Amino acid sequence: MNSSREKIIIVDDIATNLSIAKSALSDKYDVFTAPSGDKLFLLLSKLTPDLILLDIEMPEMDGYDIIKRLKKAEKTMHIPVIFLTGKIDPEHEIMGLNLGAVDYITKPFSRELLSKRIDLHVLMERQKHELLKHNLSLESEIDKKSKTVMELQSAILKTIAELVECRDDVTGDHIGRTQYSLRLLISLLIENKVYAEELSALDIPLLIMSSQLHDVGKISIRDNILMKKGKLTKDEFEEMKNHTGYGADIIRRIESSTTENEFLLYAEVFAETHHERWDGTGYPNGLKGEEIPLQGRLMAIVDVYDALVSSRPYKDAFSHETAINIIKDGLGTQFDPHICRVFVDNHSLFRNVSTQKSIAENLQDLQQVAASAIDNTTIGGIERNRIEKMQRYIEILFDAMLKHRKLKHEVASWDKELFIKSVLLHDVTDFTDNNKVNDVVGDDLKRLLLHAETASSSNHEKWDGTGYPLGLKEKDIPTEGRLMAIADVYDALTTDRTHRSKKTHKEAVLLIKNGTGTHFDPHIVELFLEHEKEFEKVSG
């Protein structure tokens, strides 16, 4: 048999028909024959054909019963079926087509006509598979380019924000700390079902990125005010307050020059409203309560917290406890009481921002923040759900590998719990540089980070060597990357994206199946296909 040729199974209870059909097709295809439905399903347990020619009138199990069974099984439901029959009428033809047949061929058939009809259907299937492969490759490339654009935008924004920090003479990474705290606060709000619906309507990764510009208006504040060592006079403070309006104006001018402005719209709101107060005594517009956009209410707390626990030209840093008490006193006056309660109730998680504990002491916090930080195109509360799904997908494949005679050695020595936890970090490379943490973390966390780093650096490699970043091929790709590739692609396909709607489970399974031996490790695809029903249950 030639493995590059299409496989065809012919099912007919008359030996002469099987012989004629096989003789007509064997010069182009690998042809298998079955005299009954039972023999067909025995064959299907050993191979997956590209096409089935199925007689209708057979004893025990007729063609209609067989096709119903074929279409119910995930493994066989996508195989094209052509009915062979000596009797044809519109009513039976419609019934067969409704059951999933792609065509009818009447008996007795000529060798030449049979060959031409089969050639046509095989060509159609071949083109369909090529198109699906192309779509999968194209989507992967789009995701890669989208991520690159986001990284470029973030780098530009961070540079602008750092220029502001340099002028403001603020010590430390104020922008980085407020982003960290904002991301953590949003995660906690979603977990506690506070403003969860409003947050689900926002693009959280874009929101976090845009927060870097919340103080951009300080560029327009005079140096003698911005960098003054002592307390500002009343007039100087009034001038300083103008940085909110200046910032909004700067961002609006940028918006007018571009059509890609969603993150700028978020940034404009941050810049203009982060000094508004819940009781209406804030600036620049004196907004009150929920008149203040949610972004402004969020930034108000994390911005004040960072200012309190940081040294400034005019004051020393307050302790974490003092800062929390000051913020607690502002509940319902300066700050949104619902957001403030969540912040205060979980204040210990924010201590890490100012005290910089070791990663080992903050593993739980690290995982929680990393889960929210992953660049995944989902929004709001869906992010946490997505991480849980990814962990379950990986667990399914991991357990399947442990039971596989030839594959279990690849994962047998791993700590399953640590490996599953590492999924939280697989796309957050900043947290997975072991050189930074080797001296301060325990052995368990080192192993977790190693799994995460390996998956992060290799889950976009492809089995045929055409992936990135290193173009690794086949078993040169680490096991973590080969496992994560399938879980990641399945999740991406079954999740709504900004550029397309999510695909059905069946479509996702077919796309992954078509990537066997090119995009994906064929052995792991085999495990995926055996357990794809479990994936479907998890995906919901």
Buried (B, 14 or more C-beta within 10 A) or exposed (E): EEEEBBBBBBBBBBEEBBEBBBEBBEEBBBBBBBBBBEBBBEBBEEEBBBBBBBBBBBEEBBBBBBBEBBBEEBBBEBBBBBBBBEEBEEEBBEEBEEBBBBBBBEBEBEEEEBBEBBEEBBEEBEEBBEEBBEBBBEBBEEBEEBBEEBEEBBEEBBEBBBEBBEBBEBEBBBBBBBBBBBBBBBBBBBBBEBBEEEBBEBBBBBBBBBBBBBBBBBBBBEEEBBEBEEEBEEEBEEBBBBBBBBBBBBBBEBBEEEEEBEBBBBBBBBBBBBBBBBBBEBBBBEBBBEEBBBBBBBBBBBBBBBBBBBEBEEEEBBEBEEBBBBBBEBBBEBBBEBBBBBBBEBBEBBBBBBEEEBBBEBBEBBBBBBBBBBBBBBBBBBBBBBBBBBBBBBBBBBBBBBEBEEBEEBBEEBEEEBBBBBBBBBBBEEBBEBEEBEEEBEEBBBBBBBBBBBBBBBBBBBBBBEBEEEEBBBEEBBBBBBBBBBBBBBBBBBBEBEEEEBBEBEBBBBBBBBBBEBBBBEBBBBBBBBBBEBBBEBBE
